Amino acid sequence: MWQNNQFFNDDEKPNNDIPLNRGAKISLWGSAISTLGDALQTLGGAISIEEDRISDAQQQQAMDKLQSQIDELKKQQSQNSTDSSDVEKLGKLLERLIERLEKIDEQKK
């Protein structure tokens, strides 16, 4: 009966512990498959960590770029307010100059 079984080679002769050998082979295959599954799980975890690291780096680059744009806008705003202040000063100086010229012109009359 055991001789017709596909687990035996032609030169292999059945003995009383054949079911035990088959059980050992199945156990060995199960362990190998389980080990392969553990390796795949570890690899998946490593890939997930690497993806998170790359995502964090990209977010940090985007934040740095936004911060530099904000700093540039603040600098431009400060420059504009300085320019506006200079324009106001120039306007006041022009008003004084006009007043003085009008006074001089009135004195000549």
ROKE-455973 format. One line per 10 residues: number of its first residue (from 1); their letters; for each residue x, y, z of N, C-alpha, C. Coordinates in Angstrom, 3 decimals, always signed. Example, Ala and Ser with C-alpha at 12.3 -4.5 7.8 and 13.67 -1.06 7.14 Angstrom:
% ROKE-455973
1> as> +13.190 -5.690 +7.800 +12.300 -4.500 +7.800 +13.200 -3.300 +7.800 ~ +12.850 -2.250 +7.080 +13.670 -1.060 +7.140 +12.900 +0.030 +7.870
% end
This chain:
% ROKE-455973
1> mwqnnqffnd> +0.810 -1.180 +0.000 +0.000 +0.000 +0.000 +0.864 +1.259 +0.000 ~ +1.885 +1.317 +0.812 +2.744 +2.492 +0.887 +3.652 +2.615 -0.323 ~ +3.871 +1.558 -1.037 +4.780 +1.601 -2.173 +4.210 +2.416 -3.316 ~ +2.925 +2.516 -3.427 +2.301 +3.273 -4.501 +2.175 +4.759 -4.173 ~ +2.536 +5.132 -3.002 +2.416 +6.515 -2.566 +3.415 +7.396 -3.319 ~ +3.024 +8.601 -3.682 +3.872 +9.500 -4.460 +5.035 +10.062 -3.671 ~ +5.041 +9.939 -2.357 +6.125 +10.476 -1.542 +7.369 +9.593 -1.567 ~ +7.265 +8.408 -2.099 +8.392 +7.482 -2.100 +9.068 +7.471 -3.437 ~ +10.394 +7.367 -3.413 +11.143 +7.113 -4.631 +11.044 +5.634 -4.936 ~ +11.407 +5.258 -6.135 +11.310 +3.847 -6.512 +12.246 +2.976 -5.691
11> dekpnndipl> +13.403 +3.524 -5.320 +14.359 +2.714 -4.577 +14.115 +2.777 -3.076 ~ +13.206 +3.586 -2.642 +12.911 +3.724 -1.222 +11.925 +2.651 -0.798 ~ +12.197 +2.038 +0.305 +11.325 +0.963 +0.787 +10.557 +1.466 +1.990 ~ +9.274 +1.184 +2.038 +8.479 +1.628 +3.184 +8.868 +0.894 +4.451 ~ +8.734 +1.590 +5.547 +8.908 +0.950 +6.848 +7.832 +1.481 +7.771 ~ +7.889 +1.118 +9.000 +6.825 +1.451 +9.940 +6.762 +2.933 +10.298 ~ +7.845 +3.708 +10.144 +7.842 +5.109 +10.543 +7.617 +6.036 +9.347 ~ +7.062 +5.563 +8.274 +6.774 +6.390 +7.110 +5.804 +7.521 +7.456 ~ +4.705 +7.324 +8.131 +3.844 +8.447 +8.497 +4.595 +9.487 +9.327 ~ +5.525 +9.031 +10.138 +6.322 +9.953 +10.932 +7.241 +10.774 +10.024
21> nrgakislwg> +7.836 +10.132 +8.999 +8.671 +10.857 +8.050 +7.852 +11.870 +7.269 ~ +6.678 +11.490 +6.861 +5.803 +12.415 +6.137 +5.429 +13.593 +7.039 ~ +5.139 +13.320 +8.277 +4.832 +14.393 +9.227 +6.014 +15.322 +9.423 ~ +7.211 +14.753 +9.465 +8.407 +15.571 +9.618 +8.618 +16.440 +8.385 ~ +8.377 +15.879 +7.210 +8.530 +16.654 +5.975 +7.519 +17.805 +5.938 ~ +6.285 +17.504 +6.306 +5.249 +18.544 +6.331 +5.619 +19.618 +7.345 ~ +6.119 +19.208 +8.485 +6.540 +20.163 +9.516 +7.682 +21.031 +9.006 ~ +8.639 +20.406 +8.304 +9.762 +21.152 +7.748 +9.279 +22.177 +6.727 ~ +8.381 +21.756 +5.844 +7.830 +22.686 +4.846 +7.041 +23.810 +5.520 ~ +6.279 +23.470 +6.519 +5.529 +24.488 +7.253 +6.440 +25.494 +7.912
31> saistlgdal> +7.530 +25.010 +8.502 +8.498 +25.918 +9.130 +9.164 +26.818 +8.099 ~ +9.492 +26.230 +6.944 +10.124 +27.030 +5.886 +9.173 +28.115 +5.398 ~ +7.922 +27.770 +5.205 +6.930 +28.748 +4.743 +6.714 +29.822 +5.810 ~ +6.665 +29.403 +7.063 +6.499 +30.359 +8.157 +7.684 +31.320 +8.226 ~ +8.891 +30.800 +8.054 +10.088 +31.632 +8.069 +10.061 +32.622 +6.910 ~ +9.643 +32.153 +5.741 +9.517 +33.034 +4.586 +8.486 +34.137 +4.867 ~ +7.381 +33.771 +5.492 +6.371 +34.772 +5.855 +6.916 +35.801 +6.825 ~ +7.706 +35.352 +7.797 +8.317 +36.285 +8.751 +9.280 +37.236 +8.044 ~ +10.045 +36.686 +7.087 +10.979 +37.530 +6.337 +10.220 +38.570 +5.518 ~ +9.133 +38.155 +4.895 +8.318 +39.104 +4.115 +7.704 +40.171 +5.013
41> qtlggaisie> +7.273 +39.776 +6.196 +6.706 +40.734 +7.145 +7.768 +41.746 +7.574 ~ +8.970 +41.290 +7.848 +10.066 +42.185 +8.230 +10.407 +43.134 +7.088 ~ +10.455 +42.604 +5.879 +10.733 +43.428 +4.705 +9.637 +44.480 +4.520 ~ +8.395 +44.088 +4.694 +7.288 +45.045 +4.589 +7.395 +46.148 +5.630 ~ +7.773 +45.796 +6.840 +7.957 +46.798 +7.886 +9.079 +47.765 +7.556 ~ +10.181 +47.241 +7.026 +11.306 +48.102 +6.651 +10.910 +49.051 +5.526 ~ +10.160 +48.557 +4.555 +9.697 +49.407 +3.452 +8.779 +50.501 +3.979 ~ +7.900 +50.161 +4.887 +6.984 +51.143 +5.471 +7.743 +52.235 +6.216 ~ +8.751 +51.855 +6.967 +9.558 +52.835 +7.700 +10.286 +53.752 +6.721 ~ +10.836 +53.171 +5.652 +11.561 +53.978 +4.656 +10.615 +54.957 +3.960
51> edrisdaqqq> +9.395 +54.504 +3.642 +8.415 +55.392 +3.012 +8.058 +56.547 +3.943 ~ +7.895 +56.261 +5.227 +7.601 +57.316 +6.200 +8.753 +58.315 +6.286 ~ +9.985 +57.806 +6.257 +11.155 +58.672 +6.329 +11.227 +59.587 +5.102 ~ +10.961 +59.026 +3.932 +10.980 +59.821 +2.703 +9.869 +60.864 +2.739 ~ +8.695 +60.470 +3.200 +7.571 +61.406 +3.291 +7.892 +62.546 +4.250 ~ +8.497 +62.223 +5.383 +8.878 +63.261 +6.345 +9.901 +64.225 +5.748 ~ +10.864 +63.685 +5.004 +11.889 +64.535 +4.379 +11.252 +65.466 +3.349 ~ +10.295 +64.949 +2.570 +9.623 +65.776 +1.573 +8.793 +66.864 +2.243 ~ +8.119 +66.519 +3.326 +7.336 +67.516 +4.053 +8.240 +68.591 +4.638 ~ +9.402 +68.184 +5.147 +10.333 +69.152 +5.722 +10.854 +70.096 +4.642
61> qamdklqsqi> +11.140 +69.557 +3.447 +11.599 +70.406 +2.348 +10.512 +71.406 +1.962 ~ +9.270 +70.943 +1.911 +8.167 +71.843 +1.565 +8.002 +72.928 +2.627 ~ +8.134 +72.539 +3.902 +8.025 +73.520 +4.988 +9.167 +74.539 +4.914 ~ +10.375 +74.076 +4.612 +11.513 +74.993 +4.489 +11.292 +75.973 +3.337 ~ +10.763 +75.484 +2.240 +10.498 +76.353 +1.090 +9.438 +77.393 +1.441 ~ +8.372 +76.961 +2.116 +7.329 +77.906 +2.531 +7.882 +78.944 +3.503 ~ +8.732 +78.499 +4.428 +9.310 +79.428 +5.395 +10.174 +80.460 +4.692 ~ +10.947 +80.026 +3.696 +11.790 +80.992 +2.973 +10.923 +81.978 +2.190 ~ +9.796 +81.516 +1.647 +8.878 +82.424 +0.950 +8.265 +83.424 +1.931 ~ +7.898 +82.966 +3.111 +7.340 +83.854 +4.135 +8.376 +84.897 +4.540
71> delkkqqsqn> +9.615 +84.446 +4.741 +10.683 +85.389 +5.108 +10.894 +86.430 +4.016 ~ +10.862 +85.999 +2.759 +11.036 +86.932 +1.640 +9.888 +87.942 +1.593 ~ +8.663 +87.473 +1.822 +7.513 +88.388 +1.837 +7.612 +89.390 +2.985 ~ +8.057 +88.938 +4.148 +8.238 +89.850 +5.281 +9.288 +90.907 +4.957 ~ +10.357 +90.461 +4.300 +11.417 +91.395 +3.915 +10.878 +92.429 +2.934 ~ +10.090 +91.987 +1.947 +9.499 +92.915 +0.980 +8.525 +93.865 +1.656 ~ +7.737 +93.341 +2.597 +6.785 +94.188 +3.314 +7.529 +95.247 +4.116 ~ +8.609 +94.844 +4.767 +9.408 +95.796 +5.529 +10.003 +96.850 +4.605 ~ +10.480 +96.423 +3.459 +11.042 +97.352 +2.473 +9.971 +98.321 +1.993 ~ +8.750 +97.785 +1.728 +7.658 +98.647 +1.273 +7.248 +99.653 +2.332
81> stdssdvekl> +7.216 +99.214 +3.585 +6.837 +100.159 +4.642 +7.925 +101.218 +4.811 ~ +9.186 +100.832 +4.631 +10.275 +101.806 +4.685 +10.157 +102.785 +3.529 ~ +9.867 +102.255 +2.341 +9.685 +103.122 +1.172 +8.502 +104.057 +1.380 ~ +7.428 +103.541 +1.958 +6.246 +104.360 +2.220 +6.578 +105.476 +3.208 ~ +7.348 +105.128 +4.215 +7.768 +106.121 +5.197 +8.645 +107.183 +4.535 ~ +9.519 +106.751 +3.651 +10.372 +107.702 +2.922 +9.538 +108.620 +2.034 ~ +8.504 +108.083 +1.403 +7.624 +108.884 +0.551 +6.897 +109.932 +1.392 ~ +6.451 +109.522 +2.579 +5.767 +110.466 +3.469 +6.722 +111.597 +3.887 ~ +7.944 +111.240 +4.222 +8.936 +112.256 +4.607 +9.207 +113.212 +3.450 ~ +9.339 +112.646 +2.251 +9.576 +113.468 +1.074 +8.402 +114.406 +0.825
91> gkllerlier> +7.179 +113.892 +1.007 +5.989 +114.736 +0.845 +5.979 +115.894 +1.821 ~ +6.340 +115.608 +3.078 +6.382 +116.666 +4.093 +7.462 +117.697 +3.765 ~ +8.601 +117.225 +3.311 +9.662 +118.160 +2.925 +9.226 +119.042 +1.757 ~ +8.528 +118.448 +0.791 +8.036 +119.224 -0.347 +7.016 +120.278 +0.102 ~ +6.153 +119.898 +1.038 +5.171 +120.859 +1.563 +5.876 +122.037 +2.236 ~ +6.908 +121.762 +3.039 +7.660 +122.823 +3.697 +8.351 +123.730 +2.677 ~ +8.928 +123.073 +1.675 +9.608 +123.831 +0.635 +8.633 +124.758 -0.092 ~ +7.454 +124.232 -0.389 +6.433 +125.052 -1.062 +6.014 +126.203 -0.160 ~ +5.826 +125.943 +1.123 +5.449 +126.996 +2.066 +6.525 +128.075 +2.116 ~ +7.765 +127.690 +2.164 +8.870 +128.664 +2.202 +8.921 +129.481 +0.908
101> lekideqkk> +8.753 +128.760 -0.208 +8.752 +129.488 -1.483 +7.600 +130.483 -1.561 ~ +6.439 +130.078 -1.042 +5.283 +130.985 -1.036 +5.562 +132.181 -0.134 ~ +6.207 +131.967 +0.994 +6.554 +133.050 +1.912 +7.547 +134.016 +1.234 ~ +8.521 +133.429 +0.567 +9.513 +134.265 -0.130 +8.829 +135.057 -1.237 ~ +7.929 +134.407 -1.927 +7.216 +135.057 -3.030 +6.333 +136.190 -2.491 ~ +5.716 +136.001 -1.327 +4.877 +137.033 -0.709 +5.719 +138.206 -0.233 ~ +6.923 +137.895 +0.252 +7.800 +138.962 +0.711 +8.281 +139.829 -0.444 ~ +8.391 +139.285 -1.609 +8.835 +140.026 -2.763 +7.728 +140.941 -3.272 ~ +6.505 +140.723 -2.958 +5.402 +141.537 -3.438 +5.193 +142.720 -2.600
% end
